[in-house]
Amino acid sequence: MAQNSFTQEEKVRIRHHMGYLNVDAVQTFVLGSPAGVETQFIIEGAMNRVLPEALSLVRNMLAKCDSVEAQMLDNQELLAVMAVGEISVRQDEFQALQHRYHYWRNGLANALGCYTNSFDKRFEGTGLNVSVRH
């Protein structure tokens, strides 16, 4: 097994972008039952198995995720306007940035060899991979 050299801060950022928790498993019991850490082993194992030669690739994908997320945050005021004088604002910019974020996030998932967390609340994840009928 390859020696991992991600810093703790990089691991926090990887968990964030992949939609996993950044909490200690000991602190995640609610009324005596585990709360939301069932899938945590997936990302922890993936981060520990990255080949040394692939560390720079993962860091590159991580930086791209950081960059697009920062742009999404920086452009929030554009959600309130349609035009400024003769300058028209791209109305689908946020959706386009989300699409680009998913692109790099999925690239990060590929580089790590694991799935993004399907329970990620930012994208209305349900955790279900089957359709439900009433």
DSSP file (Angstrom, degrees, kcal/mol; ACC not computed):
  #  RESIDUE AA STRUCTURE BP1 BP2  ACC     N-H-->O    O-->H-N    N-H-->O    O-->H-N    TCO  KAPPA ALPHA  PHI   PSI    X-CA   Y-CA   Z-CA
    1    1 A M              0   0    0      0, 0.0     2,-0.1     0, 0.0    48,-0.1   0.000 360.0 360.0 360.0 135.3    0.0    0.0    0.0
    2    2 A A        -     0   0    0     47,-0.2     2,-0.4     1,-0.1    48,-0.1  -0.397 360.0-110.6 -73.3 144.6    1.3    3.4   -1.0
    3    3 A Q        -     0   0    0     -2,-0.1     2,-0.3    46,-0.1    -1,-0.1  -0.608  32.3-137.4 -74.3 129.7    2.3    5.9    1.7
    4    4 A N        -     0   0    0     -2,-0.4    44,-0.1    44,-0.1    47,-0.1  -0.669  22.2-178.7 -89.0 141.6   -0.2    8.9    1.7
    5    5 A S        +     0   0    0     -2,-0.3     2,-0.2     2,-0.1    -1,-0.1   0.063  32.1 133.8-130.0  27.6    1.2   12.4    2.0
    6    6 A F        -     0   0    0     41,-0.2     2,-0.1     1,-0.1    -2,-0.1  -0.557  55.4-123.5 -71.6 141.0   -2.0   14.5    2.0
    7    7 A T     >  -     0   0    0     -2,-0.2     4,-2.1     1,-0.1     5,-0.2  -0.374  24.1-108.7 -75.0 164.8   -2.0   17.1    4.7
    8    8 A Q  H  > S+     0   0    0      1,-0.2     4,-2.0     2,-0.2     5,-0.1   0.880 121.7  53.9 -62.5 -36.9   -4.9   17.2    7.1
    9    9 A E  H  > S+     0   0    0      2,-0.2     4,-2.2     1,-0.2    -1,-0.2   0.904 107.0  50.5 -64.1 -41.2   -6.2   20.4    5.4
   10   10 A E  H  > S+     0   0    0      1,-0.2     4,-2.7     2,-0.2    -1,-0.2   0.902 108.9  52.0 -62.9 -40.2   -6.1   18.7    2.0
   11   11 A K  H  X S+     0   0    0     -4,-2.1     4,-2.6     2,-0.2    -1,-0.2   0.890 108.1  51.6 -63.1 -39.0   -8.1   15.8    3.4
   12   12 A V  H  X S+     0   0    0     -4,-2.0     4,-2.4     2,-0.2    -2,-0.2   0.932 112.2  46.1 -61.7 -45.6  -10.7   18.2    4.8
   13   13 A R  H  X S+     0   0    0     -4,-2.2     4,-2.6     2,-0.2     5,-0.2   0.886 111.9  51.0 -66.0 -39.6  -11.0   19.9    1.4
   14   14 A I  H  X S+     0   0    0     -4,-2.7     4,-2.3     2,-0.2     6,-0.2   0.946 111.2  47.9 -62.7 -48.1  -11.3   16.5   -0.4
   15   15 A R  H  X>S+     0   0    0     -4,-2.6     5,-2.8     1,-0.2     4,-0.8   0.922 112.1  51.4 -57.9 -44.1  -14.0   15.3    2.0
   16   16 A H  H ><5S+     0   0    0     -4,-2.4     3,-1.0     1,-0.2    -2,-0.2   0.956 113.2  42.1 -58.6 -53.3  -15.8   18.6    1.4
   17   17 A H  H 3<5S+     0   0    0     -4,-2.6    -1,-0.2     1,-0.3    -2,-0.2   0.823 114.7  51.1 -67.5 -30.9  -15.8   18.5   -2.4
   18   18 A M  H 3<5S-     0   0    0     -4,-2.3    99,-2.9    -5,-0.2    -1,-0.3   0.551 116.3-114.7 -83.7  -6.8  -16.6   14.8   -2.4
   19   19 A G  T <<5 +     0   0    0     -3,-1.0     2,-0.2    -4,-0.8    -3,-0.2   0.709  68.5 135.9  85.3  20.9  -19.6   15.4   -0.1
   20   20 A Y      < -     0   0    0     -5,-2.8    -1,-0.3    -6,-0.2    -2,-0.1  -0.601  57.5 -91.4-100.9 164.3  -18.3   13.4    2.9
   21   21 A L        -     0   0    0     15,-0.2    -1,-0.1    -2,-0.2    -5,-0.0  -0.342  17.0-155.6 -73.9 150.0  -18.4   14.4    6.6
   22   22 A N        +     0   0    0     -2,-0.1     2,-0.3    -7,-0.1    -1,-0.1  -0.497  59.8 107.7-118.4  58.0  -15.6   16.2    8.4
   23   23 A V  S    S-     0   0    0     -2,-0.0     2,-0.4     5,-0.0     5,-0.1  -0.913  76.0-101.8-131.8 159.4  -16.5   14.9   11.8
   24   24 A D    >   -     0   0    0     -2,-0.3     3,-1.5     1,-0.1     4,-0.2  -0.674  28.4-133.1 -79.7 132.1  -15.0   12.4   14.3
   25   25 A A  G >  S+     0   0    0     -2,-0.4     3,-1.4     1,-0.3    10,-0.2   0.806 104.6  62.3 -57.6 -31.1  -16.9    9.2   14.2
   26   26 A V  G 3  S+     0   0    0      1,-0.3     3,-0.4     2,-0.1    -1,-0.3   0.816 103.2  50.0 -64.3 -30.0  -17.0    9.1   18.0
   27   27 A Q  G <  S+     0   0    0     -3,-1.5    -1,-0.3     1,-0.2    -2,-0.2   0.317  91.7  80.5 -91.3   8.1  -19.1   12.3   18.0
   28   28 A T    <   +     0   0    0     -3,-1.4     7,-2.3    -4,-0.2     2,-0.5   0.058  59.1 115.2-108.8  27.1  -21.7   11.2   15.5
   29   29 A F  E     -A   34   0A   0     -3,-0.4     2,-0.5     5,-0.2     3,-0.0  -0.845  42.2-170.2 -96.1 130.3  -23.9    9.1   17.7
   30   30 A V  E >  S-A   33   0A   0      3,-2.9     3,-1.9    -2,-0.5    -2,-0.0  -0.978  75.2 -17.7-121.1 118.6  -27.5   10.4   18.1
   31   31 A L  T 3  S-     0   0    0     -2,-0.5    -1,-0.1     1,-0.3    -2,-0.0   0.862 129.4 -53.0  52.6  38.9  -29.6    8.7   20.8
   32   32 A G  T 3  S+     0   0    0      1,-0.2    -1,-0.3    -3,-0.0    -3,-0.0   0.457 118.2 107.4  81.7   1.2  -27.2    5.8   20.7
   33   33 A S  E <  S-A   30   0A   0     -3,-1.9    -3,-2.9     1,-0.0    -1,-0.2  -0.895  77.5-104.9-114.1 142.8  -27.4    5.2   17.0
   34   34 A P  E     -A   29   0A   0      0, 0.0     2,-0.6     0, 0.0    -5,-0.2  -0.376  34.2-149.4 -60.8 140.0  -24.7    6.0   14.4
   35   35 A A        -     0   0    0     -7,-2.3    -2,-0.0   -10,-0.2    -6,-0.0  -0.871  59.3 -36.5-121.3  98.7  -25.6    9.1   12.4
   36   36 A G  S    S+     0   0    0     -2,-0.6   -15,-0.2     1,-0.1     3,-0.2   0.643 100.8 105.1  75.7  19.1  -24.4    9.4    8.8
   37   37 A V    >   +     0   0    0     -9,-0.2     3,-1.1     1,-0.1     4,-0.4   0.309  42.8 104.7-111.7  10.3  -20.9    7.8    8.9
   38   38 A E  T 3  S+     0   0    0      1,-0.3     3,-0.4     2,-0.1    -1,-0.1   0.862  89.7  37.2 -57.8 -36.4  -21.8    4.5    7.2
   39   39 A T  T >> S+     0   0    0      1,-0.2     3,-1.5    -3,-0.2     4,-0.6   0.417  87.4  98.8 -97.2   1.5  -20.2    5.6    4.0
   40   40 A Q  H <> S+     0   0    0     -3,-1.1     4,-1.9     1,-0.3     3,-0.4   0.807  71.5  67.3 -62.1 -31.3  -17.2    7.5    5.5
   41   41 A F  H 3> S+     0   0    0     -4,-0.4     4,-2.4    -3,-0.4     5,-0.3   0.786  90.6  66.6 -60.6 -25.7  -14.8    4.5    5.1
   42   42 A I  H <> S+     0   0    0     -3,-1.5     4,-1.8     1,-0.2    -1,-0.2   0.953 107.7  34.8 -62.1 -51.5  -15.1    5.0    1.3
   43   43 A I  H  X S+     0   0    0     -4,-0.6     4,-2.6    -3,-0.4     5,-0.2   0.878 116.7  54.0 -74.0 -37.2  -13.3    8.4    1.2
   44   44 A E  H  X S+     0   0    0     -4,-1.9     4,-1.5     1,-0.2    -2,-0.2   0.936 112.0  44.6 -62.9 -45.5  -10.9    7.6    4.0
   45   45 A G  H  X S+     0   0    0     -4,-2.4     4,-0.9    -5,-0.2    -1,-0.2   0.902 112.3  52.6 -63.9 -40.7   -9.7    4.5    2.3
   46   46 A A  H >< S+     0   0    0     -4,-1.8     3,-0.8    -5,-0.3     4,-0.5   0.918 108.3  49.7 -62.6 -44.0   -9.5    6.2   -1.1
   47   47 A M  H >< S+     0   0    0     -4,-2.6     3,-0.5     1,-0.2    -1,-0.2   0.844 111.3  50.4 -64.5 -31.7   -7.3    9.0    0.3
   48   48 A N  H 3< S+     0   0    0     -4,-1.5    -1,-0.2    -5,-0.2    -2,-0.2   0.632 109.8  50.3 -81.3 -13.6   -5.0    6.5    1.9
   49   49 A R  T << S+     0   0    0     -4,-0.9    -1,-0.2    -3,-0.8   -47,-0.2   0.373  74.2 127.6-106.5   4.3   -4.5    4.5   -1.3
   50   50 A V    <   -     0   0    0     -3,-0.5     5,-0.1    -4,-0.5    62,-0.1  -0.412  65.6-114.9 -64.2 131.4   -3.7    7.2   -3.7
   51   51 A L    >>  -     0   0    0     -2,-0.1     3,-1.8     1,-0.1     4,-0.6  -0.376  18.4-122.1 -64.1 143.4   -0.5    6.4   -5.6
   52   52 A P  G >4 S+     0   0    0      0, 0.0     3,-1.0     0, 0.0     4,-0.4   0.863 114.5  56.7 -54.6 -36.0    2.4    8.7   -4.8
   53   53 A E  G 34 S+     0   0    0      1,-0.2     4,-0.3     2,-0.1     3,-0.2   0.688 106.2  51.0 -69.2 -17.7    2.6    9.5   -8.6
   54   54 A A  G <> S+     0   0    0     -3,-1.8     4,-2.4     1,-0.2    -1,-0.2   0.455  80.9  93.4 -99.5  -2.8   -1.0   10.6   -8.5
   55   55 A L  H <X S+     0   0    0     -3,-1.0     4,-2.5    -4,-0.6     5,-0.2   0.902  86.6  49.0 -58.2 -42.7   -0.8   13.0   -5.6
   56   56 A S  H  > S+     0   0    0     -4,-0.4     4,-2.2     2,-0.2    -1,-0.2   0.874 109.5  52.9 -67.6 -34.9   -0.2   16.0   -7.9
   57   57 A L  H  > S+     0   0    0     -4,-0.3     4,-2.4     2,-0.2    -2,-0.2   0.934 111.0  46.0 -62.9 -46.4   -3.2   15.0  -10.1
   58   58 A V  H  X S+     0   0    0     -4,-2.4     4,-2.5     1,-0.2    -2,-0.2   0.912 112.7  50.6 -63.4 -42.4   -5.5   14.8   -7.1
   59   59 A R  H  X S+     0   0    0     -4,-2.5     4,-2.2    -5,-0.2    -1,-0.2   0.872 109.4  51.7 -63.7 -36.1   -4.2   18.2   -5.8
   60   60 A N  H  X S+     0   0    0     -4,-2.2     4,-1.9     2,-0.2    -2,-0.2   0.934 111.8  45.5 -64.6 -46.9   -4.7   19.7   -9.3
   61   61 A M  H  X S+     0   0    0     -4,-2.4     4,-2.3     1,-0.2    -2,-0.2   0.887 111.9  53.4 -62.5 -39.3   -8.4   18.5   -9.3
   62   62 A L  H  X S+     0   0    0     -4,-2.5     4,-2.4     1,-0.2    -1,-0.2   0.906 107.8  49.8 -62.9 -42.9   -8.8   19.7   -5.8
   63   63 A A  H  X S+     0   0    0     -4,-2.2     4,-2.4     2,-0.2    -1,-0.2   0.876 109.5  51.7 -64.2 -38.0   -7.6   23.2   -6.7
   64   64 A K  H  X S+     0   0    0     -4,-1.9     4,-2.5     2,-0.2     5,-0.2   0.910 109.7  49.1 -66.2 -41.5  -10.0   23.3   -9.7
   65   65 A C  H  X S+     0   0    0     -4,-2.3     4,-2.4     1,-0.2     5,-0.2   0.926 112.1  49.3 -61.6 -44.3  -12.9   22.4   -7.4
   66   66 A D  H  X S+     0   0    0     -4,-2.4     4,-2.3     1,-0.2    -2,-0.2   0.916 111.6  49.7 -58.2 -44.3  -11.8   25.1   -4.9
   67   67 A S  H  X S+     0   0    0     -4,-2.4     4,-2.1     2,-0.2    -2,-0.2   0.922 112.6  44.2 -64.7 -47.4  -11.6   27.6   -7.8
   68   68 A V  H  X S+     0   0    0     -4,-2.5     4,-2.3     2,-0.2    -1,-0.2   0.905 113.7  51.0 -67.6 -40.1  -15.0   26.9   -9.3
   69   69 A E  H  X S+     0   0    0     -4,-2.4     4,-2.0    -5,-0.2    -1,-0.2   0.909 109.9  50.5 -62.9 -40.3  -16.6   26.9   -5.8
   70   70 A A  H  X S+     0   0    0     -4,-2.3     4,-2.8    -5,-0.2    -1,-0.2   0.897 109.5  50.8 -62.9 -40.2  -15.0   30.2   -5.0
   71   71 A Q  H  X S+     0   0    0     -4,-2.1     4,-1.6     2,-0.2    -1,-0.2   0.892 107.8  53.2 -65.0 -38.7  -16.3   31.7   -8.3
   72   72 A M  H  < S+     0   0    0     -4,-2.3    -1,-0.2     1,-0.2    -2,-0.2   0.898 113.6  43.4 -61.7 -40.1  -19.8   30.4   -7.4
   73   73 A L  H >< S+     0   0    0     -4,-2.0     3,-1.2     1,-0.2    -2,-0.2   0.896 112.3  52.1 -71.9 -41.2  -19.6   32.2   -4.1
   74   74 A D  H 3< S+     0   0    0     -4,-2.8     3,-0.4     1,-0.3    -1,-0.2   0.768 108.8  51.4 -67.2 -26.1  -18.1   35.4   -5.5
   75   75 A N  T >< S+     0   0    0     -4,-1.6     3,-1.3     1,-0.2     4,-0.3   0.175  72.1 111.3 -99.1  17.7  -20.8   35.7   -8.2
   76   76 A Q  G X   +     0   0    0     -3,-1.2     3,-1.8     1,-0.3     4,-0.3   0.839  69.5  63.7 -62.3 -32.8  -23.8   35.4   -5.9
   77   77 A E  G >  S+     0   0    0     -3,-0.4     3,-1.5     1,-0.3    -1,-0.3   0.774  90.6  68.0 -63.8 -23.1  -24.8   39.1   -6.4
   78   78 A L  G X  S+     0   0    0     -3,-1.3     3,-0.8     1,-0.3    -1,-0.3   0.666  83.2  73.3 -70.5 -14.6  -25.4   38.3  -10.1
   79   79 A L  G <  S+     0   0    0     -3,-1.8    -1,-0.3    -4,-0.3    -2,-0.2   0.704  95.9  51.9 -68.9 -17.8  -28.4   36.2   -9.1
   80   80 A A  G <  S+     0   0    0     -3,-1.5     2,-0.3    -4,-0.3    -1,-0.2   0.513 104.6  60.4 -98.0  -6.1  -30.3   39.4   -8.3
   81   81 A V    <   -     0   0    0     -3,-0.8     3,-0.1    -4,-0.2     7,-0.0  -0.876  45.3-172.7-125.2 155.2  -29.7   41.3  -11.6
   82   82 A M  S    S+     0   0    0      1,-0.4     7,-2.0    -2,-0.3     2,-0.3   0.641  79.3   0.8-110.4 -28.7  -30.5   40.7  -15.2
   83   83 A A  E     -B   88   0B   0      5,-0.2     2,-0.5     7,-0.0    -1,-0.4  -0.986  49.7-152.4-158.8 150.6  -28.6   43.7  -16.7
   84   84 A V  E >  S-B   87   0B   0      3,-3.2     3,-2.4    -2,-0.3     2,-0.3  -0.924  73.4 -55.8-126.9 103.7  -26.4   46.6  -15.6
   85   85 A G  T 3  S-     0   0    0     -2,-0.5     0, 0.0     1,-0.3     0, 0.0  -0.484 122.6 -17.8  62.0-124.1  -26.8   49.4  -18.1
   86   86 A E  T 3  S+     0   0    0     -2,-0.3     2,-0.6    -3,-0.1    -1,-0.3   0.457 118.3  99.5 -91.4  -1.7  -25.9   48.0  -21.4
   87   87 A I  E <   -B   84   0B   0     -3,-2.4    -3,-3.2     2,-0.0     2,-0.4  -0.769  62.0-153.6 -90.7 120.7  -24.2   44.9  -19.9
   88   88 A S  E     -B   83   0B   0     -2,-0.6     2,-0.4    -5,-0.2    -5,-0.2  -0.740  10.3-135.9 -92.1 141.4  -26.3   41.8  -19.8
   89   89 A V        -     0   0    0     -7,-2.0     2,-0.6    -2,-0.4     3,-0.0  -0.797  24.3-110.6 -97.8 136.6  -25.6   39.2  -17.2
   90   90 A R    >   -     0   0    0     -2,-0.4     3,-1.3     1,-0.2     4,-0.2  -0.536  27.2-158.0 -66.7 114.4  -25.6   35.6  -18.1
   91   91 A Q  T 3  S+     0   0    0     -2,-0.6     3,-0.3     1,-0.3     4,-0.2   0.751  88.2  48.3 -70.6 -25.1  -28.7   34.2  -16.4
   92   92 A D  T 3> S+     0   0    0      1,-0.2     4,-2.6     2,-0.1    -1,-0.3   0.142  76.2 112.8-101.3  21.2  -27.5   30.6  -16.4
   93   93 A E  H <> S+     0   0    0     -3,-1.3     4,-2.9     1,-0.2     5,-0.2   0.922  76.3  49.7 -60.2 -45.4  -24.1   31.4  -15.0
   94   94 A F  H  > S+     0   0    0     -3,-0.3     4,-2.6    -4,-0.2    -1,-0.2   0.925 112.9  46.8 -61.3 -43.8  -24.7   29.6  -11.7
   95   95 A Q  H  > S+     0   0    0      2,-0.2     4,-2.4     1,-0.2    -1,-0.2   0.891 112.2  51.0 -63.7 -39.0  -26.0   26.5  -13.4
   96   96 A A  H  X S+     0   0    0     -4,-2.6     4,-2.2     2,-0.2    -2,-0.2   0.905 111.4  47.5 -65.2 -40.8  -23.0   26.6  -15.8
   97   97 A L  H  X S+     0   0    0     -4,-2.9     4,-2.8     2,-0.2    -2,-0.2   0.896 110.6  52.1 -67.1 -38.9  -20.6   26.9  -12.8
   98   98 A Q  H  X S+     0   0    0     -4,-2.6     4,-2.7    -5,-0.2    -2,-0.2   0.919 109.2  50.3 -60.9 -42.5  -22.4   24.0  -11.0
   99   99 A H  H  X S+     0   0    0     -4,-2.4     4,-1.8     1,-0.2    -2,-0.2   0.917 112.3  46.6 -61.0 -43.4  -22.0   21.9  -14.2
  100  100 A R  H  X S+     0   0    0     -4,-2.2     4,-2.2     2,-0.2     5,-0.2   0.883 110.6  53.4 -66.4 -38.6  -18.3   22.8  -14.3
  101  101 A Y  H  X S+     0   0    0     -4,-2.8     4,-3.0     1,-0.2    -2,-0.2   0.927 108.5  49.3 -61.3 -45.2  -18.0   22.0  -10.5
  102  102 A H  H  X S+     0   0    0     -4,-2.7     4,-2.7     1,-0.2     5,-0.2   0.877 107.6  56.2 -62.2 -36.2  -19.5   18.6  -11.1
  103  103 A Y  H  X S+     0   0    0     -4,-1.8     4,-1.7     2,-0.2    -2,-0.2   0.955 114.4  36.9 -58.9 -51.0  -17.1   18.0  -13.9
  104  104 A W  H  X S+     0   0    0     -4,-2.2     4,-2.4     2,-0.2    -2,-0.2   0.858 115.2  55.2 -72.6 -34.1  -14.0   18.6  -11.7
  105  105 A R  H  X S+     0   0    0     -4,-3.0     4,-2.2    -5,-0.2    -2,-0.2   0.908 109.7  46.7 -62.9 -41.9  -15.7   16.9   -8.7
  106  106 A N  H  X S+     0   0    0     -4,-2.7     4,-2.5     2,-0.2    -1,-0.2   0.841 109.5  54.7 -69.0 -33.0  -16.2   13.8  -10.8
  107  107 A G  H  X S+     0   0    0     -4,-1.7     4,-2.5    -5,-0.2    -2,-0.2   0.907 108.2  49.1 -63.3 -40.7  -12.6   14.1  -12.0
  108  108 A L  H  X S+     0   0    0     -4,-2.4     4,-2.1     2,-0.2    -2,-0.2   0.911 110.0  51.6 -62.8 -42.4  -11.5   14.1   -8.4
  109  109 A A  H  X>S+     0   0    0     -4,-2.2     5,-2.0     1,-0.2     4,-1.5   0.913 110.5  48.6 -60.8 -42.9  -13.7   11.1   -7.8
  110  110 A N  H  <5S+     0   0    0     -4,-2.5    -2,-0.2     1,-0.2    -1,-0.2   0.920 110.6  50.4 -62.5 -43.6  -12.1    9.3  -10.7
  111  111 A A  H  <5S+     0   0    0     -4,-2.5    -1,-0.2     1,-0.2    -2,-0.2   0.856 115.4  43.0 -64.4 -34.1   -8.6   10.2   -9.4
  112  112 A L  H  <5S-     0   0    0     -4,-2.1    -1,-0.2     2,-0.2    -2,-0.2   0.670 107.7-127.6 -83.8 -18.0   -9.5    8.8   -6.0
  113  113 A G  T  <5S+     0   0    0     -4,-1.5     2,-0.3     1,-0.3    -3,-0.2   0.842  72.3  95.4  74.6  33.7  -11.2    5.8   -7.4
  114  114 A C  S   <S-     0   0    0     -5,-2.0    -1,-0.3    -6,-0.1    -2,-0.2  -0.945  73.2 -99.1-147.0 168.9  -14.4    6.3   -5.4
  115  115 A Y        -     0   0    0     -2,-0.3     2,-0.1    -3,-0.1     3,-0.0  -0.516  37.0-107.1 -86.2 154.6  -17.9    7.8   -5.8
  116  116 A T        -     0   0    0     -2,-0.2     2,-0.5     1,-0.1   -97,-0.2  -0.449  54.3 -85.5 -69.4 158.1  -19.0   11.2   -4.5
  117  117 A N    >   -     0   0    0    -99,-2.9     3,-1.6     1,-0.2    -1,-0.1  -0.543  32.4-155.6 -72.6 119.5  -21.3   10.8   -1.5
  118  118 A S  T 3  S+     0   0    0     -2,-0.5     9,-1.4     1,-0.3    10,-0.2   0.592  92.6  62.6 -72.2  -8.9  -24.9   10.3   -2.7
  119  119 A F  T 3  S+     0   0    0      7,-0.2     2,-0.3     8,-0.2    -1,-0.3   0.333  70.4 135.7 -94.0   6.1  -26.2   11.7    0.6
  120  120 A D    X > -     0   0    0     -3,-1.6     5,-2.1     1,-0.2     3,-0.9  -0.395  44.7-156.5 -60.3 116.8  -24.5   15.1   -0.1
  121  121 A K  G > 5S+     0   0    0     -2,-0.3     3,-1.3     1,-0.2    -1,-0.2   0.661  82.2  74.5 -73.5 -18.2  -27.2   17.7    0.8
  122  122 A R  G 3 5S+     0   0    0      1,-0.3    -1,-0.2     2,-0.1    -2,-0.1   0.809 106.6  34.8 -64.1 -27.4  -25.8   20.5   -1.4
  123  123 A F  G < 5S-     0   0    0     -3,-0.9    -1,-0.3    -5,-0.0    -2,-0.2   0.001 118.0-104.7-118.6  27.3  -27.1   18.7   -4.5
  124  124 A E  T < 5 -     0   0    0     -3,-1.3    -3,-0.2     1,-0.2     2,-0.1   0.842  54.9-177.1  53.5  38.7  -30.3   17.3   -2.9
  125  125 A G      < -     0   0    0     -5,-2.1    -1,-0.2     1,-0.1    -6,-0.1  -0.409  19.5-169.1 -66.7 140.8  -28.8   13.8   -2.8
  126  126 A T        -     0   0    0      2,-0.3    -7,-0.2    -2,-0.1    -1,-0.1   0.627  31.0-129.6-104.1 -18.2  -31.2   11.2   -1.5
  127  127 A G  S    S+     0   0    0     -9,-1.4     2,-0.3     1,-0.3    -8,-0.2   0.365  72.4 117.9  82.0  -7.5  -28.7    8.4   -1.0
  128  128 A L        -     0   0    0    -10,-0.2    -1,-0.3     1,-0.1    -2,-0.3  -0.735  44.1-173.9 -95.3 142.1  -31.1    6.1   -3.0
  129  129 A N        +     0   0    0     -2,-0.3     2,-0.3    -3,-0.1    -1,-0.1   0.151  67.6  68.2-117.3  17.9  -30.0    4.6   -6.3
  130  130 A V  S    S-     0   0    0      0, 0.0     2,-0.2     0, 0.0    -2,-0.0  -0.953  86.4-106.3-131.1 153.6  -33.4    3.1   -7.1
  131  131 A S        -     0   0    0     -2,-0.3     2,-0.5     1,-0.0    -2,-0.1  -0.506  29.0-140.1 -78.1 149.6  -36.7    4.7   -8.0
  132  132 A V        -     0   0    0     -2,-0.2     2,-0.4    -4,-0.1    -1,-0.0  -0.935  14.4-161.8-112.3 130.9  -39.4    4.8   -5.5
  133  133 A R              0   0    0     -2,-0.5     0, 0.0     1,-0.1     0, 0.0  -0.888 360.0 360.0-114.1 144.2  -43.1    4.2   -6.5
  134  134 A H              0   0    0     -2,-0.4    -1,-0.1     0, 0.0    -2,-0.0   0.407 360.0 360.0 -95.1 360.0  -46.1    5.1   -4.5
